[in-house]
């Protein structure tokens, strides 16, 4: 970069060219180039499209709103200050001419603050996406304000927590207000203990002509929660544009309109998800007969279906299949059903890129069949799966496309199995062995030796002191992210990691009680690439000592983020010293 500047190339190139180049940079790289010269600072200010305020001081937000004039999204999820003051600051801003997306997820704000925000003509005209998911105080009056002041909303998230003191958060009245005013609404997410019924769904189906993505989830064990029935869901067939439907805890109905006899009308549907419901083989058969071009199909924590029912679905267009178990529910002949789906022929599952079969009992042979027969598969999730015996007569071939493998919380994952996986899946980039207590350094070394492209490894709960042996055949690996949370790794094991994983960008040592400050110091001396680091010790003394050592020695100059246990207390001076070096601290 300095050579370019010396040659005068930077000054000679039009700013539009630099904008095109800067648009390809991530947030961290954009910060770096903004420090090069005033011209780059000005250009990077124009290119920045997303802002995630964190600092308590709202005046800093005010300066950012003036500095970054082309913002399209502001995400307040990590904001530590007063959200009402921040919203009022946005309302007063004369900029924000490009802002389309606001995220207040998990926060609380006053209705009056929403009214002030809607008084800003740019906000009223341009706001398209509003995320209030997890907001604790969202009532009918708030939905009425949203409906009246932000008429151009295309996406609205009003998923919320349980109500306090037994009071519901909003009702049919609020939903009907949204349906009557938000004429261009495309995506709506509703979840929580809200007192609304089929009346709300009918209003949405009749008034929101462009509705294409609907999520309606009730909460468990909440009296008078969502009272939407199959009758209401069935009437969504009035929306020919409906592409995505996700429903949870929907009640049966005495009406002759059901999901079974309505699903064939949803010709545009490409994503269908059921949560915590009774799903019959008859419903699965009707979905298959409808010949929908489904790309995503999920059955999560549901009962009532069998492996034979799953075989009746049309998998021709499917990209993502998810079947998750709950409370050890027995699903008859599931393993046989999955095998039958795979063996129907390559064309039957030709487009399948991700499969998630969690907490069911399946055979190791099924895992290997998926790996070798599904030619487009990129990701497999077998979290909590009980892997039983293997059929040695199945011919196995290598799959060079599969990149992500999750084998979490399984007592059946052994070193021998990892060795086999390493031979079959040489192109793996992500491997998660979270909670696999039988795995040792032998299995990890074997798979890292065979799968040279693995950059992310999750060993949360690992029970051994060493991930790799110092004298192993594995020289250096390409790991960039390593999760060792709650593991038995000690200082000696950490030293081996520092030697064999010199390209680490993120390491998580939370809950690693055998790791000491001296062990961490020795590790960071060998790793110059760390950008994110999660401190393992719960001791405030250890955290302070480590940070002061980092400041005094200059190690970890590349560090951008440190996470501490929630109860850690650090001095204001220490926090500011790291902030001045571009490093943000998180707690919890």
C-alpha positions in Angstrom: 0.0 0.0 0.0 2.8 2.4 0.9 4.5 1.8 -2.5 1.3 2.7 -4.3 1.1 5.9 -2.3 4.8 6.8 -3.1 4.1 6.2 -6.8 1.2 8.6 -6.7 -1.2 5.8 -7.9 -3.6 6.4 -5.0 -3.9 10.1 -5.7 -4.4 9.4 -9.4 -7.1 6.9 -9.2 -10.7 8.1 -9.2 -12.5 7.7 -5.8 -15.1 5.5 -7.6 -12.5 2.9 -8.3 -11.4 2.9 -4.6 -15.1 2.5 -3.6 -15.4 -0.6 -5.8 -12.3 -2.0 -4.2 -13.3 -1.1 -0.6 -16.7 -2.6 -1.1 -15.1 -6.1 -1.2 -13.4 -5.6 2.2 -14.8 -6.9 5.5 -15.3 -4.7 8.5 -11.9 -5.2 10.1 -10.0 -4.6 6.8 -12.1 -1.5 6.1 -11.0 -0.1 9.5 -7.4 -0.8 8.6 -7.4 1.0 5.2 -9.2 4.0 6.8 -6.1 4.7 8.8 -3.8 4.9 5.7 -4.6 8.5 4.6 -7.4 11.1 4.6 -8.7 10.1 1.1 -9.0 6.5 2.2 -10.8 7.6 5.4 -13.3 9.6 3.3 -13.9 6.7 0.9 -14.2 4.1 3.7 -16.8 6.3 5.4 -18.9 6.2 2.2 -18.5 2.5 1.8 -19.5 1.5 5.3 -23.1 0.1 5.1 -23.5 -1.5 8.5 -23.1 -0.1 12.0 -23.2 -2.1 15.3 -23.1 0.5 18.2 -21.7 -0.8 21.5 -20.4 2.2 23.4 -22.5 3.6 26.3 -22.1 7.1 25.1 -24.9 8.1 22.8 -23.0 11.2 21.6 -20.6 8.7 19.9 -23.5 7.3 18.0 -24.4 10.8 16.9 -20.9 11.3 15.5 -21.1 8.0 13.7 -24.4 8.9 12.1 -22.8 12.1 10.7 -19.7 10.3 9.6 -21.2 7.3 7.9 -23.8 8.8 5.5 -24.5 5.7 3.4 -25.6 3.3 6.2 -28.1 0.7 5.3 -28.3 -1.2 8.6 -27.9 -0.4 12.3 -27.8 -3.3 14.7 -28.3 -2.4 18.4 -28.1 -6.0 19.8 -24.7 -5.3 21.5 -25.5 -1.7 22.5 -24.8 -1.0 26.2 -26.4 2.5 26.5 -29.9 3.9 26.7 -31.8 2.6 23.7 -34.5 5.3 23.9 -31.9 8.0 23.8 -30.2 6.3 20.8 -33.6 6.0 19.0 -34.2 9.7 19.6 -30.8 10.5 18.2 -31.6 8.7 15.0 -35.0 10.5 14.9 -33.1 13.9 15.0 -30.6 12.8 12.3 -30.9 14.5 9.0 -28.9 11.8 7.3 -29.9 8.2 7.2 -31.1 8.6 3.7 -30.2 5.0 2.8 -31.1 3.3 6.1 -33.3 0.3 5.4 -32.8 -2.1 8.4 -33.0 -1.6 12.2 -32.4 -4.3 14.8 -33.6 -3.8 18.4 -33.6 -7.6 19.2 -33.5 -8.4 22.9 -33.9 -4.7 23.9 -36.6 -2.6 25.4 -37.8 0.8 24.3 -40.8 3.1 24.9 -43.7 3.6 22.5 -42.9 7.3 22.4 -39.4 6.6 21.1 -41.0 4.7 18.2 -43.2 7.7 17.5 -40.3 10.0 17.4 -38.4 7.7 15.0 -41.4 7.6 12.7 -41.4 11.4 12.6 -38.2 11.3 10.7 -39.3 11.5 7.0 -36.3 9.4 5.8 -37.1 6.6 8.3 -40.8 6.6 7.5 -40.1 6.4 3.8 -37.1 4.0 3.6 -37.3 1.6 6.6 -38.0 -1.9 5.2 -36.7 -4.3 7.8 -37.5 -4.0 11.6 -36.3 -6.6 14.1 -37.9 -6.4 17.5 -37.4 -10.1 18.3 -36.9 -10.7 22.0 -38.2 -7.2 22.9 -39.7 -7.4 26.4 -42.3 -4.6 26.2 -44.0 -4.9 22.9 -47.8 -4.4 23.1 -50.7 -3.7 20.8 -50.1 0.0 21.0 -46.5 -0.5 19.7 -47.8 -2.6 16.7 -50.3 0.2 15.9 -47.5 2.8 15.9 -45.3 0.5 13.7 -48.2 0.0 11.3 -49.0 3.8 11.0 -45.5 5.2 10.9 -43.6 2.6 8.8 -45.9 1.7 6.0 -43.1 0.5 3.7 -42.0 -2.3 5.9 -41.3 -5.5 4.1 -39.9 -7.6 7.0 -41.0 -7.5 10.6 -39.8 -9.7 13.5 -42.0 -9.6 16.7 -40.8 -12.8 18.3 -40.9 -12.2 22.1 -40.2 -13.6 25.5 -42.8 -14.8 27.9 -45.0 -12.1 29.3 -44.6 -10.9 32.9 -47.2 -11.1 35.6 -49.4 -13.3 33.3 -50.1 -10.4 30.9 -50.0 -11.0 27.2 -47.8 -8.9 25.0 -50.1 -8.3 22.1 -53.3 -9.7 20.6 -55.4 -10.0 17.4 -56.0 -6.2 17.5 -52.2 -5.5 17.1 -51.8 -8.1 14.3 -54.8 -6.9 12.4 -53.5 -3.3 12.6 -50.3 -4.5 10.9 -52.2 -6.5 8.3 -54.4 -3.5 7.4 -51.5 -1.0 7.0 -48.4 -2.9 5.9 -49.5 -3.5 2.3 -46.0 -4.5 1.0 -45.1 -6.9 3.9 -43.3 -9.9 2.7 -41.8 -11.5 5.9 -43.5 -11.8 9.3 -42.0 -13.6 12.4 -44.3 -14.1 15.4 -43.4 -16.2 18.4 -44.2 -16.1 22.1 -47.1 -16.0 24.5 -49.4 -13.7 22.5 -53.1 -14.0 22.6 -53.9 -14.1 18.9 -56.0 -16.5 16.9 -57.0 -17.6 13.4 -58.5 -14.1 13.1 -55.0 -12.7 12.8 -53.9 -15.2 10.2 -57.0 -14.6 8.1 -56.3 -10.8 8.2 -52.8 -11.4 7.0 -53.9 -13.8 4.2 -56.5 -11.3 3.0 -54.6 -8.0 3.2 -50.9 -8.7 2.7 -50.8 -9.6 -1.0 -47.0 -9.9 -1.1 -46.6 -12.1 1.9 -44.1 -14.9 1.2 -42.4 -15.8 4.5 -44.4 -16.6 7.6 -43.2 -17.8 11.0 -45.9 -18.5 13.7 -44.6 -20.2 16.9 -46.4 -20.5 20.2 -44.7 -21.1 23.5 -45.0 -24.4 25.5 -47.0 -24.7 28.7 -48.4 -21.1 28.5 -52.1 -20.9 29.1 -54.1 -19.1 26.4 -51.0 -18.8 24.2 -51.2 -18.7 20.4 -54.6 -20.1 19.5 -53.9 -20.5 15.8 -55.3 -23.7 14.4 -54.9 -25.7 11.3 -57.9 -23.8 9.9 -56.0 -20.5 10.0 -52.8 -22.0 8.6 -54.8 -23.7 5.8 -56.2 -20.3 4.8 -52.7 -19.1 4.0 -53.3 -20.9 0.7 -55.0 -17.6 -0.3 -51.4 -16.3 -0.7 -50.0 -17.7 -3.9 -46.7 -16.0 -3.3 -46.1 -18.0 0.0 -42.6 -19.5 -0.2 -41.6 -20.1 3.4 -43.8 -21.4 6.2 -42.6 -22.3 9.7 -45.2 -23.3 12.4 -45.0 -24.5 15.9 -47.6 -25.9 18.4 -50.5 -25.3 16.0 -53.8 -26.7 17.4 -56.0 -29.2 15.6 -59.4 -27.8 14.3 -62.9 -29.1 13.9 -63.0 -27.2 10.5 -62.8 -29.1 7.3 -59.8 -26.9 6.3 -56.6 -28.6 7.4 -52.9 -28.5 6.6 -53.3 -31.8 4.8 -55.9 -30.7 2.3 -54.5 -27.2 1.9 -50.8 -27.9 1.3 -51.4 -28.7 -2.4 -52.5 -25.1 -3.0 -49.1 -23.7 -1.9 -47.5 -24.1 -5.2 -44.7 -21.6 -4.6 -43.6 -23.1 -1.3 -39.9 -23.9 -1.1 -39.4 -24.1 2.6 -41.6 -25.9 5.2 -40.8 -26.3 8.9 -42.8 -28.0 11.6 -41.9 -27.6 15.3 -43.3 -29.4 18.3 -46.3 -30.9 16.5 -47.9 -34.2 15.8 -47.0 -35.0 12.2 -48.7 -37.9 10.5 -47.5 -40.1 7.7 -50.6 -39.0 5.9 -49.5 -35.4 6.0 -46.1 -36.3 4.7 -47.8 -38.3 1.9 -49.9 -35.2 0.9 -46.8 -33.1 0.9 -45.1 -35.6 -1.4 -48.2 -35.9 -3.7 -48.3 -32.0 -4.0 -45.0 -32.2 -5.9 -43.8 -29.0 -4.3 -40.4 -27.8 -5.2 -39.2 -27.8 -1.6 -35.6 -26.8 -1.0 -35.8 -26.9 2.8 -37.8 -29.3 5.0 -37.6 -29.5 8.8 -39.3 -31.6 11.4 -38.1 -30.6 14.8 -39.3 -32.1 18.1 -42.3 -33.7 16.4 -44.0 -37.0 16.8 -46.4 -39.3 15.0 -44.4 -39.9 11.8 -42.2 -42.9 10.7 -39.3 -43.5 8.4 -41.8 -44.9 5.8 -43.6 -41.5 5.9 -40.4 -39.7 5.1 -39.8 -41.9 2.1 -43.1 -40.5 0.6 -41.6 -37.0 0.3 -40.3 -35.7 -3.0 -36.5 -35.0 -2.5 -35.8 -33.9 -6.1 -35.3 -30.2 -5.3 -34.4 -30.5 -1.6 -31.2 -28.8 -0.4 -31.7 -29.0 3.4 -33.3 -31.8 5.4 -33.6 -31.6 9.2 -35.1 -34.2 11.5 -34.5 -33.6 15.2 -35.7 -35.7 18.1 -37.0 -34.6 21.5 -37.6 -36.5 24.8 -36.2 -39.7 23.2 -39.3 -40.1 21.1 -39.2 -43.3 19.1 -39.5 -42.8 15.3 -40.2 -46.2 13.7 -37.8 -47.4 11.1 -36.1 -44.0 10.7 -32.7 -45.5 9.9 -34.2 -47.8 7.3 -36.1 -44.8 5.9 -33.1 -42.7 5.5 -31.2 -45.5 3.8 -34.0 -46.1 1.4 -34.1 -42.4 0.5 -30.4 -42.4 -0.2 -30.5 -45.7 -2.2 -33.4 -44.6 -4.5 -30.8 -43.3 -6.9 -28.5 -40.3 -7.3 -31.2 -38.2 -9.0 -33.4 -38.5 -5.9 -31.1 -36.6 -3.6 -28.9 -34.9 -6.3 -29.4 -31.4 -4.8 -29.2 -32.3 -1.1 -26.4 -30.1 0.4 -27.2 -30.3 4.2 -28.7 -33.1 6.3 -29.3 -32.8 10.1 -30.4 -36.0 11.9 -30.1 -35.3 15.6 -30.7 -37.4 18.7 -31.9 -40.5 16.8 -30.4 -43.9 16.6 -28.9 -44.5 13.3 -26.2 -46.9 12.0 -22.7 -45.9 11.1 -23.4 -47.3 7.7 -26.0 -44.6 7.2 -23.5 -41.9 8.0 -21.1 -43.4 5.4 -23.8 -43.8 2.8 -24.7 -40.1 3.1 -21.0 -39.2 2.8 -20.5 -41.3 -0.3 -23.8 -41.4 -2.1 -25.0 -37.8 -1.8 -22.8 -36.1 -4.4 -23.8 -32.5 -3.5 -23.7 -32.9 0.2 -21.6 -30.1 1.9 -22.7 -30.5 5.6 -23.8 -33.3 7.9 -25.1 -32.8 11.4 -25.5 -35.9 13.6 -25.6 -34.2 17.0 -26.6 -36.5 19.8 -27.0 -39.4 17.4 -26.6 -42.9 18.7 -24.4 -44.6 16.1 -24.7 -48.4 16.1 -23.1 -51.1 14.0 -21.7 -50.9 10.5 -22.4 -53.0 7.4 -18.9 -53.8 6.1 -20.3 -54.8 2.7 -21.1 -51.2 1.7 -18.5 -49.9 -0.7 -17.1 -46.6 0.4 -15.7 -43.9 -1.8 -14.2 -40.5 -1.1 -16.4 -37.3 -1.0 -14.4 -34.2 -1.9 -17.4 -31.8 -1.6 -18.4 -32.4 2.1 -16.9 -29.6 4.2 -18.7 -29.5 7.5 -19.3 -32.4 9.9 -21.0 -32.1 13.3 -20.8 -35.2 15.5 -21.7 -33.5 18.8 -22.7 -35.2 22.1 -22.3 -38.7 21.0 -20.7 -41.5 23.1 -20.2 -43.6 20.0 -17.6 -41.4 18.3 -14.3 -43.2 18.7 -10.7 -42.7 17.4 -11.3 -45.6 14.9 -14.3 -43.9 13.5 -12.5 -40.6 13.1 -9.7 -42.4 11.2 -12.3 -43.8 8.8 -14.0 -40.4 8.4 -10.6 -38.9 7.6 -10.1 -41.3 4.7 -13.6 -40.7 3.3 -13.9 -36.9 3.7 -10.5 -35.4 2.9 -11.9 -31.9 2.1 -13.4 -31.2 5.5 -13.0 -27.6 6.7 -15.1 -27.8 9.9 -15.3 -30.6 12.4 -17.3 -30.4 15.6 -16.7 -33.1 18.3 -18.4 -31.2 21.1 -19.1 -33.6 24.0 -17.5 -36.7 22.4 -15.8 -38.0 25.5 -14.2 -41.1 23.9 -12.1 -39.2 21.5 -8.3 -38.9 22.2 -5.3 -37.3 20.6 -4.9 -40.4 18.4 -8.2 -39.8 16.6 -7.6 -36.0 16.4 -4.2 -36.5 14.9 -5.5 -39.0 12.4 -8.2 -36.8 11.1 -6.1 -33.7 11.0 -3.4 -35.6 9.1 -6.0 -36.8 6.5 -8.1 -33.7 6.3 -5.5 -30.9 5.7 -8.1 -28.2 5.0 -9.7 -28.3 8.5 -9.7 -24.7 9.8 -12.4 -25.0 12.5 -12.3 -27.6 15.2 -14.7 -27.8 18.2 -13.5 -29.9 21.1 -15.7 -28.5 23.8 -15.7 -30.9 26.8 -12.6 -32.7 25.6 -11.4 -35.0 28.4 -7.7 -35.3 27.7 -4.8 -32.9 28.6 -3.3 -32.9 25.1 -5.1 -32.4 21.8 -2.0 -33.6 19.9 1.3 -35.2 21.1 4.5 -33.2 20.8 6.2 -36.0 18.9 3.3 -36.9 16.6 3.6 -37.2 12.8 1.4 -34.1 12.4 3.8 -31.2 11.9 1.7 -28.1 11.5 -2.0 -27.8 10.7 -4.2 -25.0 9.2 -6.5 -24.5 12.2 -7.8 -21.0 12.5 -10.6 -21.5 15.1 -10.3 -23.8 18.0 -12.9 -24.3 20.7 -11.6 -25.9 23.9 -14.2 -24.7 26.3 -14.6 -26.8 29.5 -11.9 -29.2 28.4 -9.0 -30.8 30.3 -6.3 -29.1 28.3 -3.3 -28.1 30.4 -0.3 -25.8 29.9 1.7 -28.6 28.2 -1.1 -29.4 25.8 -1.5 -25.6 25.1 2.2 -25.4 24.3 1.8 -28.2 21.7 -1.1 -26.4 20.1 1.0 -23.2 19.9 3.7 -25.1 18.0 1.4 -27.0 15.7 -1.3 -24.4 15.1 0.6 -21.2 14.3 -2.3 -19.7 12.2 -5.0 -19.6 14.9 -7.3 -16.6 14.7 -9.6 -17.6 17.5 -9.2 -19.8 20.6 -11.7 -20.4 23.3 -10.3 -21.5 26.7 -13.3 -20.7 28.8 -13.6 -23.2 31.7 -10.2 -24.7 31.1 -9.2 -25.0 34.7 -5.9 -26.7 34.1 -4.6 -23.8 32.0 -2.6 -21.1 33.8 -1.6 -17.6 33.0 2.0 -18.8 32.3 0.6 -21.3 29.8 -1.3 -18.7 27.9 1.7 -16.4 27.8 3.8 -19.1 26.3 1.1 -19.8 23.7 0.6 -16.2 22.5 4.4 -15.8 22.1 4.2 -18.4 19.3 0.9 -17.3 17.7 1.0 -13.9 16.0 -2.3 -14.2 14.2 -4.9 -14.2 17.1 -7.7 -11.8 16.6 -10.3 -13.2 19.0 -9.5 -14.8 22.4 -11.8 -16.1 25.1 -10.1 -16.1 28.5 -10.5 -19.4 30.4 -10.0 -18.5 34.1 -12.8 -17.3 36.3 -10.2 -15.5 38.4 -10.2 -11.7 38.2 -6.6 -11.7 39.3 -5.5 -13.9 36.4 -7.4 -11.8 33.8 -5.8 -8.5 35.1 -2.3 -10.0 35.2 -2.7 -11.4 31.7 -3.9 -8.1 30.2 -1.2 -6.0 31.9 1.4 -8.4 30.5 -0.1 -8.0 27.0 0.1 -4.3 27.3 3.7 -4.2 28.7 5.1 -6.7 26.2 3.2 -5.8 23.0 2.1 -9.3 22.3 -1.2 -9.9 20.5 -1.0 -6.7 18.5 -3.4 -8.3 16.1 -6.1 -8.9 18.8 -9.5 -7.3 18.1 -11.7 -9.0 20.7 -11.3 -10.6 24.1 -14.1 -12.3 26.0 -14.1 -12.7 29.8 -16.3 -14.6 32.3 -19.4 -12.5 33.1 -18.3 -11.8 36.7 -14.9 -10.4 35.7 -14.3 -6.8 36.9 -11.6 -4.7 35.1 -10.6 -1.1 35.7 -11.8 1.6 33.4 -8.1 2.4 32.5 -7.4 -1.1 31.4 -10.5 -1.3 29.2 -9.6 2.1 27.6 -6.0 1.0 27.0 -7.2 -1.9 24.9 -9.9 0.1 23.2 -7.3 2.6 22.1 -5.5 -0.3 20.5 -8.6 -1.3 18.6 -9.5 -4.3 20.9 -13.0 -4.6 22.3 -13.8 -6.5 25.5 -16.9 -8.6 26.1 -18.2 -10.1 29.3 -20.3 -13.2 29.6 
